[in-house]
Amino acid sequence: MDDALKTQVDRRLDWNGLEVGYDVPALPGMTLADVVTPCLMLDLDALERNVARLGQFVEASGVRLRAHGKMHKAVDVALLQQRIGGSVGICCQKVSEAEAFVRGGIHDVLITNEVRDARMIARLARLPKLGARVLCCVDDASNVAELSAAAMREGTTIGCLVEIDVGQGRCGVAPGEEAVSLAALISQAQGLSFEGLQAYHGGLQHVSDHADRAGRAREAIAKTATTVDMLREAGYSCPIVGGGGTGSYRLEALSGVYTELQCGSYAFMDADYGRVRDAQGRGLAAGEFENALFILTSVMSHRRQNSAVVDAGLKSMSLDSGLPLVFGRTDVTYAKASDEHGEVDDPQARLEIGDRLKLVPGHCDPTCNLHDWYVCIRGGIVETLWPIGARGKSW
């Protein structure tokens, strides 16, 4: 075990003065049969191929990648995305997430969200003192004053992106004049710098039909392009025009409008992205990227002939995007989840007590937020463990 991992594990060893053993699901050198389940497992080879593949694409396309850390919430994954995947920094959604990444050595962080709580604005304004470039999104004039006052108190600078609503119908000002007016306020505010636009359409990512997804993306790109042109006419440059996720990144990258992509799920993939089709009609998890994230689970009961019970249920994965898939098998199907149990249809009664199954979660982001560790596997052997240091950081 390397020293950094041993330090993190050792902090969890002592409970009321008793050594209770390593409070982790695995240790380096173990085989899958020795790993405690349920746990989150990363196939390092598949992960590295995914990260490198998108890195090669952005390099060839002339855009930047700012990988989205809200998906994995782990510094080690973010560092890998920078080291071999061309990521210029990271996105996250909350100030507490940003703090975890900055402390872990990520020095360029964009909070792709508005920050409105006074306490969190104060913490945001202090982050540049740790040596990081820090940016956030703004969609309200009063927020400009709040951010400016905090930055001035701390003697720091906060970069700001004007968020525009390009079709999500959630946050963001209207494209065009309203965005230009907000950019002007930011540019005039002390302690703030106008860095460009946030033009992300999250709903696009999960439109399964490629032609439909492309049509909606063209509408979003047109709104963004119009706003960029109006900003330039008003004298404001847009070094960052950010957006584009795993489901639509090619469309934004080749638009000539976007300068940064904010993909997240590409690194791990999940069952939902397996239903999102590329231009050739393949699921993204079968065509462009690979499944690298799994919930490793064990059969714990088989009292009914055609149904087995595993130890991964609702507390091990999110079901907002549907049930998980059983990876690499067509003879068994995950059928139902309760808090601590999963029911698996086993019509041929092939499963036995202790058998391990790899589940592909329906939605990787909230699933990762349920766990403390990634068990990182290479060639069937545990190579290392990565802490999910920003899990639960939702403020």
N, C-alpha and C positions, 0 to 999 in steps of 0.2 A: 504494500500500500504506500502511495507517495505521501510525503510529509503533510501537504496541504489537506489531502483527504483525511489522513489520520487525525489531524487537529480538529476537523469538523466532527468526525465521528466520536472522538474521545470526549468532547463536550457533552455528549448525551449518555455517557456510560454510568454515572453515579446517581443512584436514586436512594435517598435516605441512608446514604453511607454504604449501600450495598452495590457491588458490581453486578449489573443485571444483564450484561452482554451488549453487543453492538446493536444500537437502535437503528439499524438499517436493514433493508431487505436482502442484501447480498454483500459480499466482499470480493475484491479482485482475485481472479484465479478460480472462482467457483464455476461449475457447469450449471446449465439451466435447471437441472434436477435438484440442485442445492439452494436455489433462490427461493426466498419466502414470497408467497403470493397472498393476495393480488399486489402487483406492483407495475409501475410504468417501466417499459423496456425500450431502449433505443438500439436499433441496428446501426452501428457506427459506419459500416461500409455504405449502406443505403443513404444515410444522412449525409455523408461526405460527398457522395455522387450528386445528390439533390442540390446541395449548397454550391458545389463547383459548377454544376450545369447552369444555374441561373447566373452565377458570376460570369461565366463565359458569354452568356447572352447579353448582359448589360454592357460588358466591355465592347462587344461587337456593335451594339446599338447606339453607343455614345451617350447613354443616360447613366445616372447614378442609381444605386440601390441603397435604400435605408431600410434594412430588414425590420420587421415588426416584432418587437420583443414581448408584446402582450400575449402572443401565441404560446411561447415556451417559458417565459419568465425566468430564464437561467442565464447567468453571466457566461458560463462555459460555452453555451450554444452561440451566444452573441459574439464571443471572441473567435469562434470557429468561422462564423459568417464573415467577420472582418478578415481573418487570416487567409482563407481559401475561397471566399465567396464574393469578394469585392465590395462588401457593405461599407459605406462611409461612416456609419454610426448606427444608431438604432432609433426606432419609434417605440413609444409606449403610451399608455393611456392616462396614467395617474402620476402625481408627484412622488408618491411613495415608491412606485416602480422605478421612476427615474433615479431616485436616490440609491436604490439597490444596484442599478447598473453603473452609475457613476462611481460608487465606492468599489465596484468590481473592476474598474479600469476602462470603462467605455466613456470616451471623452467628447462625444458629439451626440446629444440626445434631443429628440423632438417629441414633445407630448402632443399627440394628435388629438387634442381635446381642449376644451376651455377649462381654465382654472379660476374658480370664483370664490371659494372659501378663503377668508382672510388669512387663516393660519397656514393654509397650503400655498397661498401666494407668497407669504413670507418665507416659507421653506424653499419654494422655487427660486426666489431672488437670492438665496444664500448658496445655491448649488454651484454657480460659477466660481465661487471661492475654492472649490475643490478641483479647479483646473479644467472644468468642462464648459463647452459651448452648449447653451441650453436654449431651446425654442419651445413655444407653445402656440396654440391656435386662439384666435379671437373672432367673435362674431357679434360684439356689442360694444358700443362706444364707452359705456361706463366702465367696462373691464379694462380699457386702455388706461384710464386714470388710476385704477387700482394697481395694475402692474407697474406703472410708472412710479407711483409713490413708494412701492416696496423696493424697486430697483435702486431708487435714489437713496433710501435709508441704508441699504447695504453697500452702496457704491459699486454696483454691478450692472451688467447689461443683459436684458432678456430679448432674444430674437422673437419676432412675432410673425405668424402667417395669418393672413385674412382667410377665414374659412368661408367658402361659398357652397351653396346647396346646388349640386349638379344633378339631383334626382333622388337622393336618399330621403329627403323630407324629414330630416332630423335636426341637425345643427347647421349653422351657416347662413350668411346673408345672401340676398339675391345676387346673382352674377351681374356685372355691369356697374352702374353708377354707385350703388350702395357699397360695393366692394372698394371702389376708388375713394369714396369719402372716408371709409374706415382706414384705408391705407394712408391717407393724408394725416389723419389724427395720430396714427402710430408714428409716422415719420417726424411729426412735430413734438412728440412726447419725449421728455428727458428719461434716460435710462432704458429706452426701447429702441430697437432697430427693426425696420420693415424688411422682411426677408423673402416675401413672396406670397404664394397662394397655397391653401390646402383645398384640393378638389377631388376628394375621394368619394366614390360611389360604392358603398359596401354591398348594396343589394345586387349589384352586377355580378358579384363573385359567384353567386350560387344559382344563376340562371342557367339551367342545364343545356338548353339548345344553343349551339354556337352562333347561329345566324341571328337569333333573337338577342343574345348577349352582345354581339357586335353592333347591332342596330342601336341598342340603348347606349352603348359606349360612345358611338359617334355623336349622339345627342349631347352627352356629358362633355365630350371633347370640344364640341362647337361652343358650348357655353363658356368653357374655360378659355378657349382661344380668344373669344370676344372680350373677355375680361382682361386678359393679358395685353391685348392690343390697346384697350382703353387706358390701362395703367401706364403703358409706355407713352401714349399720347399725352398723358398728364405729367410725364416726367419721372415715373417710378419704374425701375427695373425689377424683374422678378427672378432672382437667382435660383429660387426654389419654386417649382410648380409641382406639387406633390400629389400623389394618388396612385392608383393601380395596385390591384391585389393579385393573388394567385390565379384567380379566374379570368382576369382581364389584362394582365400585365403586358402582353404582346401588343395589344391595341393602343394602350397609352404610350408605350415605349416607341412605337413607330409613327406616332401622331405628329411629331415635330413640335409639340406643344409642351408636353410634360418633360421635366428634367430629372425627377426623382421618382422611383417606384417604392412602394411600401408593402411589399409582399411579406407574408408571414407563414402561412400554412404550407407553402411549397417545401419547406425543410422536412416536415414530418408527414404530411398528408393525412387524410381521414376518409371515412366511408362516404361522407357527403360529397367531397371533391371527386370521389370515384364516379359519382353520378353526373358531374359537370363535364360536358363533352368538348373536345378540342375540334379543330377544323376537319380532322379526319374521322370524327365520330367516336373517338376513344375517350374513356374516362381519364381525367388528368392524372389520377393515381395509377394508371396503367400505361399512359402514353408518355407524357413529359417528365413526370416525377414518379418516385417509388414510395411505397409505404415504409416508413422508417420507425414509426411509433406504434407500440403495441401495449395492451394490457395483458400481462402474463397472469393466467388464472389456472387453478387446479380443480379437478373433479373431487368433490367432497362427499357426495352421496349419489347412489344410483338405485334407489329403492323401487322405482318404477322402470319397467323393462325398456321403454322407448324414450325415457327422459332422464337426463343426468342433471345434477345440481353442481354448479361451480361457485367459487368463493368471491367472484366479482359481481357486485350489483350496483345500485344507485350511488353508493358512497365511493365507488371506484371510477365512475365515468359519468359524463353527462349524456342524457338521452334527448336533448332538445332537437337534435337533427336525426333522430331515429336510433334504432338498435345497432349494436356493433356487428361487424362481420367476423366470422371465424376465418382467420387467414390460412391459406394453403389447404383447406379442406372443403369438400362439397358434400360430405356424408353427414355432417352435423351442422345445426343452425342454432344460433343464440335466439331464444324465443321470448323471454320474459325476464324482467328484473324487479327485485324488491331491494330493500336496504342493503342487505349483506349477501344476498343470493342471486344467482343467475340460473335460469332454467334453459337447458340446451336440449333441443330435439335430437334424439339419437335413434332413429327408426331401426337401425340394424344392430343396436346394442353393442357398439364397438368400443365405447369408452369404458375405462376402468378407474377405480379409485386411485387418485394421485396423478392421473394423466394431466399433462400440461397443454393448454390451448393458448394461442396468440390471438387476441381480439383486436380488430381495428376499430377504434372508437368512432362514433358518428361525427363528433365535433371535437377536434383536438384542443382548442383553446380552454374551454371550461373544464375539460378532463384533466389537463395538466395542472390546473389550479387546485386540484384535490389532493395532490401528492407532494411529498417532501423531496423525493429523490428520483433521478433517472438512473436505472441500472443499464449501463452501457455495454453492449455485447459485441464481440467481434469473433467470428468463427465458432460460435456456440459457447464461448468462454467470457466471463465477466472481465472486462478490461479495466473499468473504473466506475465510480459513481459520481454523478454531478448533482449538486444541490439545486433545488428549485427555489432559489433565494428570494424571488419576488412573489411567490405564491401568497395569496391573501392580501396583497398590497392593493387595496381597492379604494384608497382615499388620496 
